[in-house]
Amino acid sequence: MVPLMAMTAHVRYLGNLQTTCTHASGEVIQTDAPIDNHGEGRYFSPTDLMATSLASCFLTIVGIYCREQGISFHGAAIDVTKIMASNPRRIAEIKLAIDLSENHWDAATQKKVIAAGKACPVAATLKDQVKIDYQFV
C-alpha cells in the first residue's frame, strides 16, 4: 500500500490571472501574473516565488548547517534577480547577491557554509535547468 502524502498547499484561481495559495499551516499568499506577461504585478508571480524559494532555501540550509556544526549564524540577506527567457517562456537565470558579512566567519568556515547553502534542495532541483549566479557581498 502506498502511504498517503500530506497536502502541501491548496491553490485556487481567483480570476484576472491571480491565485491564492493556502499552505497546510493556514498561511496564505497570493500570486499575480507579472506586468510583462498580461498581469498587474500586484503580488509575487509564480516564477518570482521560484526564484525567491532558491534564496530562502539557501539561507535555511545554512541555518541548519550552522546549528548542526555549532557555528554562530545571526544575520544574512539575499537580493534576488530573476531573468526570464522566451520560446519557451521560462526562468533562464537567477542571480543571488548574498550578504553573510554579519557573521564574521573565517575563510574556512565561510567556504563550508557556502557549500552547504549551494547544496540546498531547490538548487539541486534547478541545477540542470536554470543558471544560478551566486555573488557574495
Secondary structure, DSSP 8 states (H G I E B T S, - for coil): --------EEEEEEETTEEEEEETTS-EEEEE--GGGTS---SB-HHHHHHHHHHHHHHHHHHHHHHHHT------EEEEEEEEETTTTEEEEEEEEEE-GGG---HHHHHHHHHHHHT-HHHHHHTTTSEEEEEE-
